Amino acid sequence: MARLPRYTITNQTQHIIQLGRDLQQVFFEEQDYRYYHDCLDAAAYNYGLKVHAYALLPDHIHILATPSRTDSISRTVQSIGRNYVQYFNESYEGSGTLWEGRYRATVLDEKQYLLTCSRYIETNPVRAGLSKSPRDYPWSSYAYNALGKDDEMITPHREYQKLGASHKERARAYRALFKQKISEETVSLITESTVKGWALGDTRFLHKIEKLCGRRASQLPKGRPRGS
């Protein structure tokens, strides 16, 4: 099956996943996570990608970000590919790429899914069994979004900013959202939509994205079409 073209809509938030090749680890030591964070921070700044949330897991990465240019995401990922992969191979005497093909991404209806997808990303380490709470995992944006700690890479999204008048108020309100667990159905929907490139939103949003991109934004109906 031919791959669908990537979304290149400016100012439309996307959830991005990049997997390690054959799900092999891409981070081993603390310095690896820090170096990747620095690479992402620099590339996002250079190519106009506003990062709202992220989680760096041993074998894959989640990023929630809004591109200000049509090539913001692709150029950011390419830059990280050059810099982090070179660092990794030199550090661990490896060779070749670290990643499982191209990155996966989906656009999302920000009013409906922005905060949910942000929580999905920051609770991913918990679902993966890496920590008991998102608070305990050091390599995500939870410390910024929920605890109010500094992270220069993060640009607060307008939906996040609506949570309060100050960073402290927003962090407290955002933290309260975690009291309600994200349903398994929603977790599966976000995961599948990102991996397969379907847009996240209602029917009106899907039609909008299809019109903007000139490509389908949702799965085709299963089974054969009914006869007339």
N, C-alpha and C positions, 0 to 999 in steps of 0.2 A: 504494500500500500504506500502510495506517495505521501511524503510528509507535507503537512500543511505549512504554508509560509508563516513566519513569525509575525506577531503583532508589532507594528511600528507607529503606534499612535502617540503623539506627544501629550503630556499632561494627563495621561490615563494610567493609574496605578496598576502594577503587575506583580504577581507572585512568581518568583523565580526559584527553580531547584536545579542544582548541579550535583551529579552523582560521581563518586569515585569509580574508576574503571573496575568492572567486575565487583563493585562494592568493596574495593580495597580501601584501607585507611589512607587519608590524605593529611591527617594531623596525628602526631604522636606526642610531642612535647609542648609545654606551654609556649615556648618561643615560636612554634609553628602557627598556633592560633593568633598570636600577636602579630606575626609577620603578615599573615593573610589579612587580618583586620587592617593593617597599615596599607597594604596593597589595594584593598577595596576602598578605603577612605580616600586615598590619593586618586585612584582611577575615577571614582564617582564624582569627585570634585572637578577633575579635568574634563570629564565628558558630560557634565550636567545631569547626573543621576542623583535624585534625592532619595536617600535611604531612610525608611521609616521603622523598619524592624528587621532583625536577622537572627539566625541561629547557626552556629558552626558546630557540626557534629563530626565525629571521627571519620565518617565515610561519605558525608554529603553536606550540602549547604542550602539554607533557605534565606531568601532575601525578599523583602517587600519594599518596592521602590517605585518612584514616579520619574519617567524620563522627560527631560525638557527638550530633547532632540530625538529625531527618529532613529538615530544610531547610538543613543546614550547607553542602552543596555549592551548591545553587541560590542561596542568599543570598550566598555568597562570590563566585560568578561574576557575579551581578547587581551587587554592589558594585564589582568590578573594571570591569565594563562601564560603570558611571557615571563612575568616576574616571579610569581609564586612557584611555578613549575621548575624554573631554573634553580631557585633557592632550594626546593625540595630535593631535586635530583643531586645537587651538589652536597646537600646535607646527608642524604641517605644512599649515596652512590647508585642512584637509579638512572633510568633513561626513558625517553619517550613521554607521552602524555599521561596525565593522572586521571583524566576525566572520561566518563562513559558517554562518548559522542557529544552532541551539542546540548546546550542547556535547555531545560524545559521551562515554559512560562505560560501564564494566562492573565488576561485583563480581568478586572473585577469591578462590579458596581460598588463604588466607594461607600455610599450611604448604607448599603445593605451588608457589605462584607468586609470593609476595611478593618474595623476593630476585631471582628471575629477571626479574620485571617492573621492579624497580628498576634492574637492569643494562640491561634493554632500553631504558629511558628515558635512562639516562646514556650509552649508546652510540649513541643516535639521531643526535647530531651527526656521529659518525664515518660512519655509514651514509649520511648526507646529504652527505658530502664537505666538511663544514665544519671538520674537524680530523682529524689522524692518530690521535689517541688521546683518550679521554675526559678525560685529565689536562690536555690542552691547551685544552679548551673552558671558558671562564670562567663560562658562564651555566647551570650545572646544579648538582645536589646532590653531584656526584662529589667535590668538594673536601671536603665534610663527611664523607660516608659512607666514602670510600676513603683520604682523606689526613688526616683528623682536624682539619680547619680549622673555625673557628667559623662558624655560620650559625644565628642565633637563630630563624629560621623553622622549622627542622627539628625534628620530634619523632621520636626513634628508635622504630621499631616493635619490638614484643617479639621478632619473628623476627630482626631485626637485633641486638638486645641479646643474643640467645643466642650470638652469635659470639665473645664474650669478656667478661672481667670489667671491663675498662676501655675507654674510647673508643679508646685507642691499639691495644689488642688487637683490638677489633672492626674498626677501620679496616684493620688488617693482614690479618685473615682475609677481610674483604670484598674487599679489593684482590686477594687471591689467586684469588677466584672469576672474575675477568676473564681469567685464563689460559686458561680454557675458553670458546671462542666459543659464543654462543647460536645454535642451529641456525636455518637459514632457515625450517624448518617451524614452529618456535616463534615466530619473529618474525612470520610470517604469521598464526599463530593469535591472538597477542595483538592485532595490528593489526585483524584482521577482527572479533574478538570485541568490541573496544572500539567500533569504528565502527558495528557492527550491534546492539550492546547484548546480546550473548550472554554468559552468565556463564562464567568461567574456572575449570574444576575438573572432577573426575570425576563419574560419574553420580550418586553419593550427594549430592555438593555441589549439583548442578543440581536435584535433586528438593527439597532443602532450600530453595533459593532460590525455586523455583516455589511451594512451600507458603507461604513467608513473604510473597511478593509478589502471589500470585494471578495470575501471568502466566507464559508460557513463558520459559524461560531458555536455550534452545538452538534451533538451526535445525530447522525441520520437515524430515522425510525428503523427499528429492527424488523426483519422479515420482509417478505415480498409485498409490494403494493397491491391493494385489493383491486380486482377487476371492476370495470364499469358495470 
